[in-house]
């Protein structure tokens, strides 16, 4: 919730305990998106009273992640790979798409990226199909942040990157 809280603020939070808003008598221990979050989202989208989902939580006691802020300066942009997106191996960064475009790159250009001690040139594209299979790409993800991937493969595995890892991108020339 750290990134949501920093971007939008949090007025209140509730624990999801209302079994009537969930799917199935025996909830899966691994499919919370299907069994809990999707049905709860459907109730909220329908306009049901969100306080019926469960008891209120003290928002001052929500656990915050210590996520570094990316730094933009005359040389370029320094940030961090903060996670991978699960089994796919795409790299999630703390670099906003807005900050990245301030470096002067346009889609289709190759970007020199340094991750940890590894330097590579990666095309900045709109989507995965803009590069051949098994080739790396740099894109703005659905969260509006810079991300790195390999078309139909794992960037993290292919380039042996484990979060947290520093990332640096120089300004476009």
Secondary structure, 3 states (H helix, E strand, C coil): CHHHHHHHCCCCEECCCCHHHCCCCCCCCCCHHHHHHHHHHHHHHHCCCHHHHCCEECHHHCCCCCCCCCEECCCEEEEEEEEECHHHCCEEEEEEHHHHHCCCCCCCCEEEEEECCEEEEEEECCCHHHCCCCCEEEEECCCCEEEEEECCECHHHHCCCCCCEEEEEECCC
